[in-house]
Amino acid sequence: MASNGRRILTIDGPAGAGKTSVSRRAAGRLGLAYLDTGAMFRALALRLGPGGHELPAAAIEAALAAMTFSLAGSGADTALLVDGSPLPAAARTEEVGGRASNLAVLPVVRARLRLAQQALGRQVDLLAEGRDMGTVVFPEASRKFFLTASAEVRAARRLGQLAALGKPADYEAILAAIRRRDDQDMHRAEAPLVPAADAVVIDTSALTEDAVVERIVAEASR
Ligand code: DC
């Protein structure tokens, strides 16, 4: 139980480890709202456009100050709203993910979004998903998970997702993009991607999505 009385669970891990669908389903099973914090970085990337991370810090801060984040619905159906609207499908591309990762290096971005994430965690019981949820944003969370998988497995899954969307892509290009993003997310100075000392680490490489959800629900219910 967090100090404010809210129940918070965290799921962190690298791009493509299956966090988003697992987190959404686990939130539904556990009766928690679901917060996709990567979507907040992606929303900023869309707002600023390509090369946004090279803008002056004041311009980035002004864009962030003008953005409002809220949650609608509950459980697996929770939606993150940015200025009252859900994110467009364009936010989900690997290209926007890379731009979000570039912005996520900047202290001004991390500080603003951390405050917005913590404010949401004061409003509702939450399953928060991202890179630094258990380490930095909600260190007091009652249960913490870290999902991982080999870069090759993650690239193959991403390829499958894109194919299902009718967007065939090149495996080697996806693998290179995932490795680049891992490297940047793991080696940045502020809030790098690492498992919290008290996180349950789950390697999903050889597990089905159902198995990962069951494991999280079982651990969280103990
Ligand atoms: O989870 P995602 O792929 O939607 O995240 C996009 C990028 O946003 C990710 O590469 C790094 C950044 N991010 C972050 O730095 N901290 C978070 N809590 C969530 C995402």
Boltz pocket constraint, residues with backbone or C-beta under 6 A from the ligand:
constraints:
  - pocket:
      binder: B
      contacts: [[A, 15], [A, 16], [A, 37], [A, 38], [A, 39], [A, 41], [A, 42], [A, 96], [A, 97], [A, 98], [A, 100], [A, 101], [A, 104], [A, 129], [A, 130], [A, 131], [A, 132], [A, 133], [A, 181], [A, 185], [A, 191]]
      max_distance: 6.0
